[in-house]
Amino acid sequence: MALTSTMYTVDVALSDVDRGVYESLSIKAACHPSETEEYFATRILAYCLEYKEGISFSKGLSEADVPAISVRDLTGALTAWIEIGSPDAARLHKASKASPRVAVYTHKEPRIFLRAYEGERIHKAESLELYAVDRELLAEFVQRLERRMKFAMTVTDGQLFLDFDGDGSSVSGAVERLTLS
């Protein structure tokens, strides 16, 4: 018998000072049994960090040729391809040809993540936006993951501040912009 995805409902009071985005989000996301908690948590944080009209999650593993998160304009045209984790160079090459903007949010060790792309052919590699989520922040967030959860997320100067409802605790950390050498 195949395992099924676990549905999460996450309510986020988003205050992204860096981008001027202030929203109350109600995110419904499925965590596939093959997804690690770190990957899933990074996907939730990336959704918030990229939030704008037209953003959506893919259907997951059943749609292998689409990004984990996409942003489409009112005509349905893809405006941003957002990956999570450490997609291979061929996937980023394809993404860069399909979308005017490609971003990757990783929960992996940044040096190892970047080393995987050395010498690889990636279309418009110089315009890729690569971000490493603070691993300690991520570990704290994963410990607080619940099927129904609420938190406030403030982003300012590349720093994330997460304040959790329920226990009144908070965590903070950076989202570091990386560059390919």
N, C-alpha and C positions, 0 to 999 in steps of 0.2 A: 504494500500500500504506500503510495507516494505521500510525502509530507506536504502540507499546505502552507501557504504564506500566513504570517501573522499580521493582522491589521492594527495600525497605530493611529490614534487621533491626537494630534499635537496642536495646542493653541499657543500662539506666540504673539506677544506684544513686541513688535519690531520697531526699533528706533535706530535707523541707520543714518547717523549724522553725516558720515562721509559722502553718502549719495543723496541725502535729503529725502529719505523714504521713511514714512511713519505709517504703519499699518497694523491692524489686528488680523492675524492669519489663523485660519483653521485648516490644518494640513492633515489629509488622510493619506497614509502611505502604507504600502504592504512591504513587509520584510520577508523575502524569500528564504527558505531554509538554508540555502547555500551562501547567503550573505552573512558576513561577519557583523557583529554589533558595531565595530569601528567603521566599517564601510557604510552601514545604515545611518549611523550618527553623522558621518561626514556628509552623506546625501541630504539629510535634514538641514544641517547647517548651511550647506551650499545653496539649497533652495532659498533659504532666508537671505543669504548674502547676495543672491542674484535676483531676488524677487522684483518682478515688474509685471505689468499686464501681459498676458499671453504665455506665462511660464507654466510648464507642466512636467510631471514625471512621465517616463515611458512606461510601458506595460511590463518592463523588466526583461527577464531572460527570453521570453517568447518573442521579443522584438530585438534581435541581435544587431540589426543594421541601423539602429537609431540611438541617439544619445541617452544617457541616464536621465538627463534633464534637458528640456529644450525651451526656447522662447520663440514664439511665432508672432508675426504682426497680424493686423486685422485681415489681411488678404490670405493668410495661412502660410506665407513665406517664412522660412527658417531664418531667424536673425541671430540666434546664439545656440551653439552646441556645447553642452556642459557635461564633462565626464567626471567620474569619481574613481579614486584609487590610482592605478597605474596602467592605463591602457597602453597597448603596444604602439610602436611607431607607425605601423601600417594603418591602424585605426585613426590616429591623429592626422595622418596624411589625407585619408579619406574625409575626415571631418573638416579639415581646412579647405578642401575643395568644395564641400557641400554648404558651408556656412561662412558668412563674413566675419564671425567672431567665434573663437574656440577657447574655452577655459577648462582647466583641469584642477580639481581639488583633491589633494592626496592626504591620506592618513598614514602614509609610509614614511620611513626615514628619508629626508630630502636628498641627501647625497646619493643614496642608492637609487632613488627615484630618477634623479637627473642622469646618473651614469647609464641607465638603460637606454637613453636616447642619443648617447654619443656616437657619432658616425652614421646615424640613421638618416634616411631621406624622408623629410617631412615637409610638405608643401607649406610655404609661408611660415616656417618654423620661428622666425623672428617675431611674428605677431601673436604667437601662442601666449595665453595668460595661464601661468602655472602658479598654484598656491599650495602651501603646506599649512595644514591646520595644526596648531600647537598640540602636541601629543598628550601632554598632561591635562589640558582642557578637555580633550577628547575622552581620555580615560575617566575623568570625573563625570562627563556627560553620559557616557555609557553606563556608569554605575547608577545613574538616576533614570535611565530609560524605563518607561512604563507604558502600557498599552494606551492609557489616557493620561496625558500630562500637560502641564501649563508651565510656561516660563516667559520671562521678559528677556529680550536680546537687544543689547545696545552695542553699536559699532561706532567707534570713533578712533581716528588715526591708526587704522588697521588693527586695533585691539577689540576683542570680543568680551563682553561682560554678560554672563547668563545668571539671572536671578530666578530661582525656582520657587513656584508656589508650593504650599504644603509644608515644607520644612524650613523655609525662609533662608536657605543657603544660597551661596553664589560662587561662581568660578569665573576666572578670566584667563585670557591668553591671546596670543597674536595669530593672525593669519598672514604668513610671510609670503611675499611675492618672490618667485624664483625666476631665474633666467637660464636659458640654455647657453652653454659656452660654445 
